Amino acid sequence: MQTVWLLVLAGTVVLALYGTSLALRAARRPLHALPYESGAVPQQHALSRYHARWYAVTVVFLAFDMEMVFMYPWAVIVAEKGGSAVVEMFGFLAVLMVGVVYAWREGALRWS
């Protein structure tokens, strides 16, 4: 019996909160006029394309991000695993360096 009352109370609270949010919300505006970036009105459509340069920047970001994600756990266990762990990490870093060199050659690090 207590479970039924608890469910009724929970449902009442949810409906009351939903009704309150509907009553206090701001008037709806068209989707293209919604502000973003701290209230600034958008100058272009949200689905506009990015310049190809940003894809190379993304490769550099992912390379350094993946390096940091895997370097910390590796540093914690490298003493237990020994030399094989060091060789594996240098192999992993070499693969990431290929991505960085590619992005560098594409001009991701050149801001003109």
C-alpha positions as YAML, in Angstrom:
chain: A
units: angstrom
residues:
- id: 1
  name: MET
  ca: [0.00, 0.00, 0.00]
- id: 2
  name: GLN
  ca: [2.86, 2.38, 0.79]
- id: 3
  name: THR
  ca: [4.37, 1.72, -2.65]
- id: 4
  name: VAL
  ca: [1.17, 2.90, -4.36]
- id: 5
  name: TRP
  ca: [1.15, 6.14, -2.36]
- id: 6
  name: LEU
  ca: [4.82, 6.68, -3.10]
- id: 7
  name: LEU
  ca: [4.19, 6.24, -6.85]
- id: 8
  name: VAL
  ca: [1.22, 8.63, -6.72]
- id: 9
  name: LEU
  ca: [3.31, 11.20, -4.85]
- id: 10
  name: ALA
  ca: [6.21, 10.86, -7.31]
- id: 11
  name: GLY
  ca: [3.84, 11.22, -10.28]
- id: 12
  name: THR
  ca: [2.23, 14.29, -8.74]
- id: 13
  name: VAL
  ca: [5.61, 15.93, -8.14]
- id: 14
  name: VAL
  ca: [6.72, 15.20, -11.72]
- id: 15
  name: LEU
  ca: [3.49, 16.61, -13.18]
- id: 16
  name: ALA
  ca: [3.68, 19.68, -10.92]
- id: 17
  name: LEU
  ca: [7.26, 20.41, -11.96]
- id: 18
  name: TYR
  ca: [6.44, 19.91, -15.62]
- id: 19
  name: GLY
  ca: [3.41, 22.21, -15.37]
- id: 20
  name: THR
  ca: [5.48, 24.85, -13.57]
- id: 21
  name: SER
  ca: [8.15, 24.74, -16.27]
- id: 22
  name: LEU
  ca: [5.49, 25.14, -18.98]
- id: 23
  name: ALA
  ca: [3.96, 28.10, -17.18]
- id: 24
  name: LEU
  ca: [7.27, 29.90, -16.58]
- id: 25
  name: ARG
  ca: [9.05, 29.25, -19.87]
- id: 26
  name: ALA
  ca: [9.92, 31.99, -22.28]
- id: 27
  name: ALA
  ca: [7.92, 32.43, -25.46]
- id: 28
  name: ARG
  ca: [9.07, 30.14, -28.25]
- id: 29
  name: ARG
  ca: [11.01, 31.71, -31.08]
- id: 30
  name: PRO
  ca: [11.70, 30.27, -34.50]
- id: 31
  name: LEU
  ca: [14.61, 27.83, -34.55]
- id: 32
  name: HIS
  ca: [16.74, 30.03, -36.82]
- id: 33
  name: ALA
  ca: [16.53, 32.95, -34.37]
- id: 34
  name: LEU
  ca: [17.70, 31.12, -31.26]
- id: 35
  name: PRO
  ca: [20.77, 32.68, -29.65]
- id: 36
  name: TYR
  ca: [23.94, 30.75, -29.02]
- id: 37
  name: GLU
  ca: [27.46, 31.66, -27.92]
- id: 38
  name: SER
  ca: [26.44, 33.65, -24.85]
- id: 39
  name: GLY
  ca: [23.39, 35.20, -26.46]
- id: 40
  name: ALA
  ca: [24.90, 36.32, -29.76]
- id: 41
  name: VAL
  ca: [22.61, 35.91, -32.74]
- id: 42
  name: PRO
  ca: [24.09, 33.45, -35.26]
- id: 43
  name: GLN
  ca: [25.54, 34.97, -38.43]
- id: 44
  name: GLN
  ca: [25.22, 31.79, -40.50]
- id: 45
  name: HIS
  ca: [23.31, 28.54, -40.54]
- id: 46
  name: ALA
  ca: [24.32, 25.92, -37.97]
- id: 47
  name: LEU
  ca: [24.92, 23.32, -40.68]
- id: 48
  name: SER
  ca: [27.42, 25.44, -42.60]
- id: 49
  name: ARG
  ca: [30.61, 23.68, -43.59]
- id: 50
  name: TYR
  ca: [33.94, 24.06, -41.85]
- id: 51
  name: HIS
  ca: [37.12, 24.95, -43.68]
- id: 52
  name: ALA
  ca: [39.21, 21.88, -44.55]
- id: 53
  name: ARG
  ca: [42.06, 23.22, -42.39]
- id: 54
  name: TRP
  ca: [40.12, 22.32, -39.26]
- id: 55
  name: TYR
  ca: [40.18, 18.62, -40.09]
- id: 56
  name: ALA
  ca: [43.98, 18.63, -39.88]
- id: 57
  name: VAL
  ca: [43.76, 20.51, -36.57]
- id: 58
  name: THR
  ca: [41.41, 17.79, -35.36]
- id: 59
  name: VAL
  ca: [43.98, 15.14, -36.24]
- id: 60
  name: VAL
  ca: [46.59, 16.96, -34.14]
- id: 61
  name: PHE
  ca: [44.16, 17.31, -31.24]
- id: 62
  name: LEU
  ca: [43.22, 13.63, -31.35]
- id: 63
  name: ALA
  ca: [46.87, 12.58, -31.51]
- id: 64
  name: PHE
  ca: [47.79, 14.54, -28.39]
- id: 65
  name: ASP
  ca: [44.55, 13.60, -26.66]
- id: 66
  name: MET
  ca: [45.08, 9.87, -27.23]
- id: 67
  name: GLU
  ca: [48.66, 10.24, -26.11]
- id: 68
  name: MET
  ca: [47.59, 11.67, -22.77]
- id: 69
  name: VAL
  ca: [44.78, 9.16, -22.31]
- id: 70
  name: PHE
  ca: [47.14, 6.19, -22.65]
- id: 71
  name: MET
  ca: [50.34, 7.62, -21.17]
- id: 72
  name: TYR
  ca: [49.08, 7.94, -17.59]
- id: 73
  name: PRO
  ca: [47.96, 4.31, -17.11]
- id: 74
  name: TRP
  ca: [51.13, 3.19, -18.88]
- id: 75
  name: ALA
  ca: [53.27, 5.25, -16.50]
- id: 76
  name: VAL
  ca: [51.56, 3.61, -13.53]
- id: 77
  name: ILE
  ca: [52.36, 0.02, -14.62]
- id: 78
  name: VAL
  ca: [55.58, 0.41, -16.64]
- id: 79
  name: ALA
  ca: [57.76, -0.64, -13.70]
- id: 80
  name: GLU
  ca: [55.86, -3.94, -13.41]
- id: 81
  name: LYS
  ca: [55.85, -4.76, -17.13]
- id: 82
  name: GLY
  ca: [59.45, -3.86, -17.89]
- id: 83
  name: GLY
  ca: [61.09, -3.24, -21.25]
- id: 84
  name: SER
  ca: [58.29, -4.67, -23.38]
- id: 85
  name: ALA
  ca: [55.95, -1.93, -22.13]
- id: 86
  name: VAL
  ca: [58.48, 0.72, -23.13]
- id: 87
  name: VAL
  ca: [58.79, -0.76, -26.64]
- id: 88
  name: GLU
  ca: [54.99, -0.92, -27.01]
- id: 89
  name: MET
  ca: [54.58, 2.69, -25.90]
- id: 90
  name: PHE
  ca: [57.20, 3.92, -28.34]
- id: 91
  name: GLY
  ca: [55.38, 2.02, -31.10]
- id: 92
  name: PHE
  ca: [52.13, 3.68, -30.09]
- id: 93
  name: LEU
  ca: [53.78, 7.10, -30.02]
- id: 94
  name: ALA
  ca: [55.27, 6.44, -33.46]
- id: 95
  name: VAL
  ca: [51.79, 5.80, -34.87]
- id: 96
  name: LEU
  ca: [50.54, 9.03, -33.31]
- id: 97
  name: MET
  ca: [53.55, 10.89, -34.66]
- id: 98
  name: VAL
  ca: [52.60, 9.81, -38.18]
- id: 99
  name: GLY
  ca: [49.30, 11.65, -37.68]
- id: 100
  name: VAL
  ca: [51.04, 14.74, -36.35]
- id: 101
  name: VAL
  ca: [53.54, 14.78, -39.24]
- id: 102
  name: TYR
  ca: [50.65, 14.42, -41.71]
- id: 103
  name: ALA
  ca: [48.79, 17.34, -40.12]
- id: 104
  name: TRP
  ca: [51.99, 19.39, -40.05]
- id: 105
  name: ARG
  ca: [52.56, 18.78, -43.75]
- id: 106
  name: GLU
  ca: [48.94, 19.74, -44.45]
- id: 107
  name: GLY
  ca: [49.51, 23.06, -42.70]
- id: 108
  name: ALA
  ca: [47.51, 22.52, -39.52]
- id: 109
  name: LEU
  ca: [50.17, 24.25, -37.44]
- id: 110
  name: ARG
  ca: [50.49, 27.24, -39.78]
- id: 111
  name: TRP
  ca: [48.14, 30.13, -38.98]
- id: 112
  name: SER
  ca: [48.02, 32.55, -41.84]
...
